Amino acid sequence: MAVPQTNGTQANGAKPKTGIKVIIVGAGFGGLTAAIECVKQGHTAVIYESFPELKILGDIISFGPNAGRIFYRWKNGEIVKQMRALSIDLTEYGFNIHKYDTGEIVINQKTPPKDPTAPVFNGHRGELHEIVFNYAKEVGVEINLGCRVENYWETEEAAGLLLADGTKIQGDVVVGSDGVRSKARTLVLGYEDKPKSSGYAVWRSWFSNKDMIADPETKQFCENGDTFNGWIGPDVHFLFSTLKGGSDCCWVLTHRDEHDIEESWSFPGKLSEVKEVLKDWDPMCTKIISKTPEDKLVDWKLVYRDPLPNWVSGYGSAPGHGRICLLGDAAHPFLPTSAQGATQALEDGVTLAVLLRKAGKGNIRGALRAYQEVRYDRVKKVQKTGETTRDMWHKTDWEKVKKEPESIQLPREEWIFGFDTEQYTEEYGDEIIAKVSAAA
């Protein structure tokens, strides 16, 4: 007999109420997913976000099939349908990889067969975020916008926030999902970890096809559905896509940059600087750049952090009582070449929610320690793929590529894509909770 569903209950039925109140700082993809999954696992989830309103911001974002597997389980697949309509479809086109100077297509990387239970999404960050945001509200997540967090606090029995207006918030767990400039990170670590220059920056843009389609040389990218092309060269790679049947265009260009800044940050970009980097490249690259409205160009300086020793308070060398944890970019910033940053934040949220149910309200400390144990090594390994993919493209051996064109393809590794974080945590969670609880 079918389980009756009310108020947006998950397709697989809501779990019994646990009495655990989870306070989440940040309403990005990671924070929203953690909240949705907490509701699914029987917890109460409340989000506090500093932005006063939801805005459709950003450009391209990628979710691998390991994220699609999570989305698929929401609302009988309805969320996946909504995201699919806004995302690129490369079933026919694939990915054309070009040599930077001649423009020749070295290889067309075919799109893998679709798995409806683990779809892939590449679309506008703001548009996809709006779908997830609205779904979180639908399932009963309380989302408080315009709330600036002044401080975090915890005791043996509770944890919470102090807001800038003086309001004190109390719950059982606090999740710092507040991005690369996380306040929670300093609290969990007990010191401020300093960012380091990655030596790279990214120019990125999203714009309509108006000028592209008016030019006989570039209209080819907009007249025949969605496309994806990449030009690979020394210390630079340029990725260009058209989406929504060719109506929207976006590109990302990764290049060397030694600016000494304190944190990853974005600035208005200058088309003249982009053209200078590409001056000796295939002229088609400059053609595409020239169709980009300068007010749509962002210059994003990339820094990185060494892997944190702890994501959880009161664990290892970290001070505290074991009720505050980090999630997503707050715990593990990714380089964009990994194409897994947002997806790994989603995996964090699912894992945490399942472990909190398994450990129960009386063992929050064990749940959070188990969360770090389940996620830490996997995330660290996936983070490295951002560097290896970038270096593979930026230091290409073109003689090798002539003999083995497949060697330059975008990696699609089964250990990353085939992972089912909910299934894994359900299977091994009890054992890991028992292990970390015994060692406490």
C-alpha positions in Angstrom: 0.0 0.0 0.0 1.4 3.4 -0.9 2.5 5.7 1.9 0.3 8.8 2.0 2.3 11.9 1.5 1.6 15.3 3.0 3.3 18.7 2.9 6.0 17.7 0.4 7.1 14.5 2.2 9.9 12.6 0.4 9.1 9.9 -2.2 10.5 7.2 0.1 8.4 8.4 3.1 9.6 10.5 6.0 11.5 8.8 8.9 10.1 9.0 12.4 10.8 12.3 14.2 14.2 12.3 16.0 13.7 15.4 18.1 17.1 16.8 16.8 17.1 20.4 15.8 19.8 21.2 13.2 20.8 24.9 12.7 22.4 25.5 9.4 24.3 28.7 8.5 24.2 29.4 4.7 21.5 28.7 2.1 23.8 27.6 -0.7 23.4 24.2 -2.4 25.2 22.5 0.5 23.1 24.1 3.3 19.8 23.6 1.5 20.6 20.0 0.7 21.6 19.3 4.3 18.3 20.9 5.5 16.2 18.9 3.0 17.9 15.6 3.9 17.6 16.4 7.7 13.8 16.8 7.2 13.8 13.5 5.3 15.6 11.8 8.2 13.1 13.1 10.8 15.1 16.1 12.1 14.0 19.7 12.3 16.1 22.0 10.1 16.4 25.8 10.3 18.6 27.9 8.0 20.1 31.3 8.7 21.4 33.2 5.7 22.9 36.7 5.6 21.6 37.6 2.1 18.3 39.5 2.5 16.7 38.0 -0.6 17.1 35.2 -3.1 18.7 36.5 -6.3 19.3 34.6 -9.6 23.0 35.1 -9.6 26.1 33.4 -11.1 26.8 31.4 -14.2 27.5 27.8 -15.0 27.5 25.1 -12.3 28.0 21.4 -12.7 26.5 18.4 -10.8 27.8 14.9 -11.5 25.7 11.8 -11.4 26.6 11.3 -7.8 24.6 14.5 -7.2 21.9 13.6 -9.6 21.3 10.4 -7.6 20.5 12.6 -4.6 18.2 15.0 -6.6 16.4 12.0 -8.1 15.1 10.9 -4.7 13.4 14.2 -4.1 9.7 14.5 -4.8 9.3 11.4 -7.0 11.8 12.7 -9.5 9.9 16.0 -10.0 13.0 18.1 -8.9 15.1 16.4 -11.6 12.5 17.2 -14.2 12.6 20.9 -13.3 16.4 20.9 -13.3 16.6 19.0 -16.6 14.6 21.7 -18.4 17.2 24.3 -17.5 20.4 22.3 -18.1 22.6 21.5 -21.1 21.8 18.4 -23.1 24.9 17.1 -24.9 23.5 13.7 -25.9 24.1 14.4 -29.6 26.9 16.9 -29.5 29.3 15.6 -26.9 32.4 17.6 -26.0 34.7 18.9 -28.7 38.3 19.3 -27.5 40.4 21.7 -29.7 44.1 22.3 -29.9 44.6 25.9 -28.8 46.5 27.4 -31.8 45.2 25.6 -34.8 41.7 25.1 -33.5 41.5 21.6 -34.8 39.2 19.2 -33.0 41.5 16.6 -31.4 38.7 14.4 -30.2 34.9 14.5 -29.7 34.3 13.1 -26.3 31.0 11.3 -26.4 28.4 11.9 -23.7 27.8 8.7 -21.7 24.4 7.0 -21.9 21.9 8.6 -19.7 21.0 7.0 -16.4 17.7 8.5 -15.3 18.3 7.6 -11.7 21.7 9.5 -11.7 21.4 12.4 -14.1 24.1 15.0 -14.8 23.3 18.7 -14.7 25.2 21.7 -16.1 23.2 24.9 -15.9 22.9 28.4 -14.5 23.8 28.4 -10.8 21.0 30.9 -9.8 18.3 29.1 -11.8 19.1 25.7 -10.4 19.5 27.1 -6.9 16.0 28.6 -7.0 14.5 25.1 -7.6 16.3 23.6 -4.6 15.5 26.7 -2.5 11.8 26.4 -3.2 11.8 22.7 -2.6 13.5 23.2 0.8 10.6 25.5 1.8 8.1 23.1 0.4 9.3 20.2 2.7 9.1 22.5 5.7 12.6 23.9 6.1 12.5 27.2 8.0 14.7 29.7 6.0 15.6 33.0 7.7 17.1 35.5 5.2 18.9 38.7 6.2 20.3 37.2 9.4 24.0 38.0 10.0 25.7 35.5 12.3 27.9 37.2 14.9 29.1 34.1 16.7 28.7 30.4 17.3 28.3 28.8 20.7 28.1 25.3 22.2 27.9 23.5 25.5 27.8 19.8 26.3 24.0 19.9 25.9 23.3 22.3 23.1 24.7 24.5 20.3 23.6 27.7 18.6 24.2 31.1 17.1 24.3 34.7 18.2 22.9 36.9 15.5 24.0 40.5 14.9 20.8 41.8 16.3 21.4 40.1 19.6 19.1 37.2 19.1 20.4 33.9 20.6 19.4 30.8 18.6 19.6 27.3 20.2 19.5 23.8 18.8 21.3 20.5 19.0 23.7 20.9 16.1 25.1 23.8 14.2 26.3 23.3 10.6 28.6 25.9 9.2 27.8 25.9 5.5 28.9 29.5 5.1 31.4 29.2 2.2 35.1 29.7 1.9 35.1 32.7 4.2 33.4 30.7 7.0 33.3 32.1 10.5 32.6 28.6 11.8 35.9 27.3 10.4 38.0 29.4 12.8 35.8 28.3 15.7 36.1 24.6 14.9 39.9 24.8 14.3 40.7 27.0 17.2 42.8 29.2 14.9 42.5 31.1 11.6 43.9 29.1 8.7 45.3 31.3 6.0 44.4 30.9 2.3 47.2 30.5 -0.3 47.4 31.7 -3.8 46.6 28.9 -6.3 48.6 30.7 -9.0 45.4 30.8 -11.2 42.4 32.9 -11.9 39.2 32.4 -13.9 37.4 34.7 -16.2 33.8 33.7 -16.6 30.6 35.0 -18.3 27.0 34.1 -19.1 25.1 36.1 -21.8 22.4 35.8 -24.5 23.1 34.6 -28.0 22.1 37.9 -29.6 25.5 38.9 -31.0 26.7 35.3 -31.5 23.8 34.4 -33.8 24.1 37.6 -35.8 27.6 36.7 -36.9 27.9 34.0 -39.7 31.1 32.7 -38.1 29.7 32.1 -34.6 26.0 31.4 -35.2 26.9 27.7 -35.7 27.1 27.4 -31.9 23.6 28.7 -31.4 21.5 27.3 -34.3 21.8 23.6 -33.6 20.9 23.0 -30.0 23.3 22.8 -27.0 27.1 22.7 -27.6 30.3 22.3 -25.6 33.7 23.1 -26.9 37.1 23.4 -25.1 40.4 24.9 -26.3 43.4 23.5 -24.4 46.8 25.3 -24.3 49.9 26.0 -22.2 48.7 27.1 -18.8 45.3 28.1 -20.1 42.1 26.4 -21.0 38.9 27.9 -22.5 35.6 26.2 -22.1 32.6 27.5 -24.1 29.0 26.2 -24.0 25.6 27.1 -25.4 22.5 26.0 -23.5 18.7 26.0 -23.6 18.7 25.1 -27.3 21.5 27.6 -28.0 19.7 30.7 -26.6 22.2 31.2 -23.7 26.0 31.3 -24.0 28.6 30.9 -21.2 32.4 30.5 -21.1 35.1 29.9 -18.5 38.8 30.6 -19.0 41.4 29.4 -16.5 44.8 31.1 -16.6 47.9 31.9 -14.6 47.5 34.7 -12.2 49.9 35.7 -9.4 47.8 38.4 -7.7 48.3 38.3 -3.9 44.9 38.5 -2.4 43.6 37.3 1.0 40.7 35.3 -0.3 39.0 34.0 -3.4 37.2 37.0 -4.8 35.6 38.2 -8.0 35.9 41.5 -9.7 34.5 43.0 -12.9 36.6 41.6 -15.8 38.1 43.4 -18.8 37.7 41.9 -22.3 41.0 43.5 -23.4 42.9 41.4 -20.8 41.1 38.2 -22.0 41.9 38.9 -25.6 45.6 39.5 -24.7 45.8 36.0 -23.2 44.2 34.5 -26.3 46.0 36.6 -28.9 48.0 33.6 -30.4 45.1 31.2 -30.1 42.6 29.9 -32.6 40.8 33.2 -33.8 37.5 31.6 -33.0 38.2 32.0 -29.3 38.6 35.8 -29.8 35.5 35.9 -31.9 33.5 34.3 -29.1 35.1 36.7 -26.5 34.2 39.7 -28.7 30.5 38.8 -28.5 30.6 38.9 -24.7 29.1 42.1 -23.1 31.8 43.4 -20.8 29.3 44.0 -18.0 28.7 40.2 -18.0 32.4 39.4 -17.4 33.7 38.3 -14.0 37.4 38.0 -13.0 37.6 35.4 -10.2 40.9 35.1 -8.4 41.4 31.6 -7.0 43.0 30.7 -3.7 43.0 27.4 -1.9 43.5 26.0 1.5 45.4 23.0 2.8 43.0 20.2 3.9 41.7 21.0 7.3 42.7 18.7 10.1 39.2 18.7 11.5 35.7 19.6 10.4 34.1 19.0 13.8 34.5 20.8 17.1 35.9 18.8 20.0 37.5 16.2 17.7 41.3 15.6 17.4 43.1 18.9 18.0 39.9 21.0 17.7 38.4 22.6 20.8 34.8 22.5 21.7 32.0 20.1 22.6 31.3 18.2 19.4 28.1 19.9 18.3 29.4 22.2 15.5 30.6 21.0 12.1 31.7 22.4 8.7 30.1 21.4 5.4 30.8 22.2 1.8 33.3 25.0 0.9 33.6 25.9 4.6 35.3 22.5 5.1 36.8 21.8 1.7 37.1 24.5 -1.1 37.4 23.0 -4.6 39.1 24.2 -7.7 36.6 24.6 -10.6 38.4 22.1 -12.7 37.2 19.3 -10.4 33.6 20.0 -11.4 32.7 18.4 -8.1 32.7 21.2 -5.5 28.9 21.6 -5.2 28.3 17.8 -5.6 30.6 17.0 -2.7 28.7 19.6 -0.5 25.5 17.7 -1.4 27.1 14.4 -0.4 28.1 16.0 2.9 24.5 17.0 3.6 23.1 13.6 3.0 25.8 11.8 5.0 25.3 14.1 8.0 21.5 13.8 8.0 21.7 9.9 8.0 24.3 9.7 10.7 22.3 12.1 13.0 19.3 9.7 12.7 21.4 6.6 13.3 23.3 8.1 16.3 20.2 9.8 17.8 19.8 12.9 19.9 21.8 11.4 22.8 24.9 10.9 20.7 25.4 14.1 18.6 29.1 14.0 19.2 29.3 10.4 17.7 27.3 11.4 14.7 29.5 14.4 13.8 32.7 12.5 14.4 31.4 9.7 12.1 30.5 12.4 9.5 34.1 13.5 9.4 35.3 9.9 9.2 32.9 9.0 6.3 33.6 12.1 4.3 37.2 13.2 4.9 39.3 10.9 2.8 36.9 10.8 -0.1 36.7 14.6 -0.3 40.4 15.0 0.0 40.9 12.5 -2.9 38.3 14.2 -5.1 39.8 17.7 -4.3 43.0 16.5 -5.9 41.3 15.9 -9.2 40.9 19.6 -9.7 44.7 19.9 -9.8 45.3 16.8 -11.9 42.7 17.8 -14.6 44.1 21.3 -14.8 47.7 20.1 -15.0 46.8 17.5 -17.6 45.4 20.2 -19.9 47.9 23.0 -19.1 50.9 20.7 -19.7 49.7 18.7 -22.6 52.1 16.5 -24.5 50.7 17.1 -28.0 52.9 14.3 -29.5 51.3 11.9 -27.1 47.8 13.3 -27.9 48.4 12.6 -31.6 48.9 9.0 -30.8 46.3 8.8 -28.0 43.6 11.4 -28.4 41.7 9.9 -25.5 44.5 11.0 -23.1 43.2 14.6 -23.2 39.5 13.8 -22.4 37.8 15.2 -19.4 38.1 12.4 -16.7 34.9 10.7 -15.7 36.0 8.4 -12.9 33.6 5.7 -11.7 34.8 5.9 -8.0 33.6 9.5 -8.0 30.5 9.3 -10.2 29.3 5.8 -9.2 29.2 6.6 -5.5 25.9 6.5 -3.7 26.5 8.4 -0.4 23.1 7.6 1.1 23.5 3.9 0.5 27.0 3.9 1.7 26.1 5.7 5.0 23.1 3.5 5.6 25.3 0.5 5.2 28.4 1.5 7.2 27.2 4.3 9.4 26.3 2.3 12.5 29.7 0.7 12.5 31.6 4.0 12.2 29.5 5.7 14.8 30.2 2.8 17.2 33.9 3.1 16.5 34.3 6.9 17.0 32.0 6.8 20.1 34.1 4.1 21.7 37.2 6.2 21.1 35.7 9.4 22.7 
